[in-house]
């Protein structure tokens, strides 16, 4: 994923063997970075949906 890739809100992406949901529009926030991953209500952009199928 390029650091400038834009991801719309409510969009799922696959990154390094895991699937993530973008809670809102984002750019430059890597899905696998713990600083941007959290449970619902955490205020973080990405939710880890688990291993890719």
N, CA, C and O atoms as CSV, one atom per row, in Angstrom:
chain,resi,resn,atom,element,x,y,z
A,1,UNK,N,N,0.849,-1.167,0.000
A,1,UNK,CA,C,0.000,0.000,0.000
A,1,UNK,C,C,0.893,1.226,0.000
A,1,UNK,O,O,1.822,1.316,0.802
A,2,UNK,N,N,0.631,2.142,-0.861
A,2,UNK,CA,C,1.388,3.379,-0.896
A,2,UNK,C,C,0.920,4.282,0.234
A,2,UNK,O,O,-0.250,4.252,0.613
A,3,UNK,N,N,1.814,5.070,0.762
A,3,UNK,CA,C,1.448,5.949,1.871
A,3,UNK,C,C,0.409,6.989,1.454
A,3,UNK,O,O,-0.292,7.529,2.310
A,4,UNK,N,N,0.297,7.273,0.181
A,4,UNK,CA,C,-0.656,8.267,-0.293
A,4,UNK,C,C,-1.948,7.642,-0.826
A,4,UNK,O,O,-2.814,8.359,-1.326
A,5,UNK,N,N,-2.088,6.328,-0.728
A,5,UNK,CA,C,-3.309,5.694,-1.200
A,5,UNK,C,C,-4.488,6.184,-0.378
A,5,UNK,O,O,-4.409,6.244,0.849
A,6,UNK,N,N,-5.571,6.530,-1.037
A,6,UNK,CA,C,-6.776,6.997,-0.361
A,6,UNK,C,C,-7.731,5.830,-0.195
A,6,UNK,O,O,-7.923,5.035,-1.116
A,7,UNK,N,N,-8.321,5.732,0.969
A,7,UNK,CA,C,-9.270,4.658,1.262
A,7,UNK,C,C,-10.565,5.306,1.732
A,7,UNK,O,O,-10.566,6.057,2.708
A,8,UNK,N,N,-11.672,5.021,1.042
A,8,UNK,CA,C,-12.949,5.596,1.484
A,8,UNK,C,C,-13.419,4.958,2.782
A,8,UNK,O,O,-12.948,3.886,3.162
A,9,UNK,N,N,-14.353,5.626,3.463
A,9,UNK,CA,C,-14.876,5.059,4.703
A,9,UNK,C,C,-15.656,3.784,4.414
A,9,UNK,O,O,-16.170,3.589,3.313
A,10,UNK,N,N,-15.735,2.920,5.423
A,10,UNK,CA,C,-16.433,1.631,5.352
A,10,UNK,C,C,-15.902,0.754,4.224
A,10,UNK,O,O,-16.660,0.008,3.604
A,11,UNK,N,N,-14.612,0.843,3.961
A,11,UNK,CA,C,-13.982,0.037,2.921
A,11,UNK,C,C,-13.035,-0.954,3.582
A,11,UNK,O,O,-12.292,-0.604,4.499
A,12,UNK,N,N,-13.071,-2.196,3.108
A,12,UNK,CA,C,-12.156,-3.216,3.616
A,12,UNK,C,C,-10.939,-3.291,2.716
A,12,UNK,O,O,-11.044,-3.210,1.493
A,13,UNK,N,N,-9.775,-3.448,3.347
A,13,UNK,CA,C,-8.535,-3.646,2.611
A,13,UNK,C,C,-7.815,-4.851,3.203
A,13,UNK,O,O,-7.993,-5.193,4.372
A,14,UNK,N,N,-7.007,-5.478,2.375
A,14,UNK,CA,C,-6.170,-6.573,2.841
A,14,UNK,C,C,-4.737,-6.071,2.880
A,14,UNK,O,O,-4.255,-5.449,1.934
A,15,UNK,N,N,-4.058,-6.354,3.999
A,15,UNK,CA,C,-2.707,-5.839,4.207
A,15,UNK,C,C,-1.917,-6.857,5.010
A,15,UNK,O,O,-2.256,-7.162,6.153
A,16,UNK,N,N,-0.862,-7.378,4.402
A,16,UNK,CA,C,0.055,-8.324,5.062
A,16,UNK,C,C,-0.681,-9.491,5.722
A,16,UNK,O,O,-0.407,-9.843,6.869
A,17,UNK,N,N,-1.623,-10.086,4.977
A,17,UNK,CA,C,-2.309,-11.288,5.429
A,17,UNK,C,C,-3.488,-11.061,6.358
A,17,UNK,O,O,-4.077,-12.022,6.853
A,18,UNK,N,N,-3.848,-9.787,6.608
A,18,UNK,CA,C,-4.992,-9.473,7.468
A,18,UNK,C,C,-5.949,-8.559,6.725
A,18,UNK,O,O,-5.564,-7.883,5.771
A,19,UNK,N,N,-7.196,-8.541,7.167
A,19,UNK,CA,C,-8.204,-7.668,6.572
A,19,UNK,C,C,-8.567,-6.589,7.591
A,19,UNK,O,O,-8.731,-6.866,8.779
A,20,UNK,N,N,-8.691,-5.349,7.099
A,20,UNK,CA,C,-8.994,-4.206,7.961
A,20,UNK,C,C,-10.163,-3.430,7.380
A,20,UNK,O,O,-10.321,-3.344,6.162
A,21,UNK,N,N,-10.981,-2.866,8.257
A,21,UNK,CA,C,-12.083,-1.997,7.869
A,21,UNK,C,C,-11.700,-0.564,8.194
A,21,UNK,O,O,-11.311,-0.261,9.322
A,22,UNK,N,N,-11.809,0.323,7.202
A,22,UNK,CA,C,-11.586,1.752,7.445
A,22,UNK,C,C,-12.900,2.350,7.941
A,22,UNK,O,O,-13.910,2.316,7.237
A,23,UNK,N,N,-12.880,2.888,9.133
A,23,UNK,CA,C,-14.102,3.472,9.711
A,23,UNK,C,C,-14.473,4.784,9.051
A,23,UNK,O,O,-15.649,5.146,9.011
A,24,UNK,N,N,-13.493,5.499,8.534
A,24,UNK,CA,C,-13.734,6.740,7.809
A,24,UNK,C,C,-12.664,6.907,6.754
A,24,UNK,O,O,-11.684,6.162,6.730
A,25,UNK,N,N,-12.849,7.882,5.884
A,25,UNK,CA,C,-11.912,8.172,4.808
A,25,UNK,C,C,-10.531,8.393,5.405
A,25,UNK,O,O,-10.380,9.087,6.411
A,26,UNK,N,N,-9.528,7.796,4.776
A,26,UNK,CA,C,-8.171,7.947,5.301
A,26,UNK,C,C,-7.144,7.962,4.178
A,26,UNK,O,O,-7.382,7.444,3.087
A,27,UNK,N,N,-6.002,8.564,4.470
A,27,UNK,CA,C,-4.862,8.550,3.553
A,27,UNK,C,C,-3.598,8.607,4.397
A,27,UNK,O,O,-3.454,9.465,5.267
A,28,UNK,N,N,-2.682,7.679,4.126
A,28,UNK,CA,C,-1.397,7.693,4.805
A,28,UNK,C,C,-1.364,6.993,6.150
A,28,UNK,O,O,-0.335,7.016,6.826
A,29,UNK,N,N,-2.475,6.364,6.564
A,29,UNK,CA,C,-2.513,5.626,7.826
A,29,UNK,C,C,-2.451,4.136,7.522
A,29,UNK,O,O,-3.451,3.536,7.127
A,30,UNK,N,N,-1.282,3.542,7.706
A,30,UNK,CA,C,-1.078,2.133,7.373
A,30,UNK,C,C,-1.975,1.242,8.229
A,30,UNK,O,O,-1.996,1.385,9.452
A,31,UNK,N,N,-2.725,0.315,7.599
A,31,UNK,CA,C,-3.637,-0.536,8.346
A,31,UNK,C,C,-2.959,-1.391,9.412
A,31,UNK,O,O,-3.562,-1.624,10.459
A,32,UNK,N,N,-1.758,-1.859,9.201
A,32,UNK,CA,C,-1.091,-2.732,10.160
A,32,UNK,C,C,-0.409,-2.013,11.309
A,32,UNK,O,O,0.148,-2.669,12.189
A,33,UNK,N,N,-0.432,-0.708,11.330
A,33,UNK,CA,C,0.237,0.072,12.370
A,33,UNK,C,C,-0.657,0.149,13.607
A,33,UNK,O,O,-1.765,0.679,13.523
A,34,UNK,N,N,-0.201,-0.368,14.759
A,34,UNK,CA,C,-1.026,-0.363,15.964
A,34,UNK,C,C,-1.520,1.027,16.394
A,34,UNK,O,O,-2.529,1.130,17.092
A,35,UNK,N,N,-0.830,2.079,15.991
A,35,UNK,CA,C,-1.266,3.429,16.340
A,35,UNK,C,C,-2.599,3.788,15.690
A,35,UNK,O,O,-3.275,4.717,16.132
A,36,UNK,N,N,-2.985,3.049,14.631
A,36,UNK,CA,C,-4.202,3.362,13.894
A,36,UNK,C,C,-5.265,2.273,13.992
A,36,UNK,O,O,-6.308,2.380,13.347
A,37,UNK,N,N,-5.026,1.216,14.791
A,37,UNK,CA,C,-5.950,0.075,14.898
A,37,UNK,C,C,-6.599,0.077,16.278
A,37,UNK,O,O,-5.923,0.262,17.291
A,38,UNK,N,N,-7.916,-0.129,16.309
A,38,UNK,CA,C,-8.581,-0.210,17.593
A,38,UNK,C,C,-9.976,-0.794,17.488
A,38,UNK,O,O,-10.527,-0.936,16.396
A,39,UNK,N,N,-10.532,-1.125,18.624
A,39,UNK,CA,C,-11.891,-1.634,18.689
A,39,UNK,C,C,-12.879,-0.507,18.427
A,39,UNK,O,O,-12.504,0.665,18.441
A,40,UNK,N,N,-14.133,-0.854,18.188
A,40,UNK,CA,C,-15.170,0.157,18.012
A,40,UNK,C,C,-15.168,1.086,19.223
A,40,UNK,O,O,-15.060,0.634,20.363
A,41,UNK,N,N,-15.287,2.365,18.970
A,41,UNK,CA,C,-15.284,3.354,20.038
A,41,UNK,C,C,-13.898,3.832,20.446
A,41,UNK,O,O,-13.768,4.693,21.317
A,42,UNK,N,N,-12.857,3.275,19.819
A,42,UNK,CA,C,-11.481,3.642,20.172
A,42,UNK,C,C,-11.040,4.968,19.563
A,42,UNK,O,O,-10.070,5.575,20.017
A,43,UNK,N,N,-11.754,5.415,18.534
A,43,UNK,CA,C,-11.355,6.636,17.842
A,43,UNK,C,C,-10.251,6.408,16.830
A,43,UNK,O,O,-9.684,7.365,16.302
A,44,UNK,N,N,-9.938,5.146,16.553
A,44,UNK,CA,C,-8.883,4.829,15.581
A,44,UNK,C,C,-9.522,4.422,14.259
A,44,UNK,O,O,-10.600,3.828,14.226
A,45,UNK,N,N,-8.830,4.756,13.170
A,45,UNK,CA,C,-9.408,4.593,11.843
A,45,UNK,C,C,-9.618,3.144,11.430
A,45,UNK,O,O,-10.620,2.845,10.781
A,46,UNK,N,N,-8.719,2.235,11.778
A,46,UNK,CA,C,-8.789,0.852,11.302
A,46,UNK,C,C,-9.326,-0.092,12.361
A,46,UNK,O,O,-8.995,0.027,13.541
A,47,UNK,N,N,-10.167,-1.041,11.923
A,47,UNK,CA,C,-10.584,-2.155,12.769
A,47,UNK,C,C,-10.057,-3.430,12.126
A,47,UNK,O,O,-10.293,-3.677,10.944
A,48,UNK,N,N,-9.349,-4.233,12.898
A,48,UNK,CA,C,-8.791,-5.500,12.404
A,48,UNK,C,C,-9.925,-6.510,12.312
A,48,UNK,O,O,-10.572,-6.824,13.311
A,49,UNK,N,N,-10.157,-7.012,11.118
A,49,UNK,CA,C,-11.224,-7.971,10.861
A,49,UNK,C,C,-10.725,-9.418,10.889
A,49,UNK,O,O,-11.512,-10.346,10.699
A,50,UNK,N,N,-9.435,-9.614,11.121
A,50,UNK,CA,C,-8.881,-10.955,11.196
A,50,UNK,C,C,-8.095,-11.335,9.962
A,50,UNK,O,O,-7.849,-10.516,9.077
A,51,UNK,N,N,-7.710,-12.585,9.926
A,51,UNK,CA,C,-6.911,-13.104,8.807
A,51,UNK,C,C,-7.704,-13.069,7.504
A,51,UNK,O,O,-8.924,-13.240,7.501
A,52,UNK,N,N,-7.001,-12.848,6.404
A,52,UNK,CA,C,-7.645,-12.877,5.082
A,52,UNK,C,C,-8.159,-14.282,4.795
A,52,UNK,O,O,-7.572,-15.273,5.230
A,53,UNK,N,N,-9.238,-14.351,4.074
A,53,UNK,CA,C,-9.839,-15.645,3.720
A,53,UNK,C,C,-9.371,-16.093,2.370
A,53,UNK,O,O,-9.770,-17.160,1.902
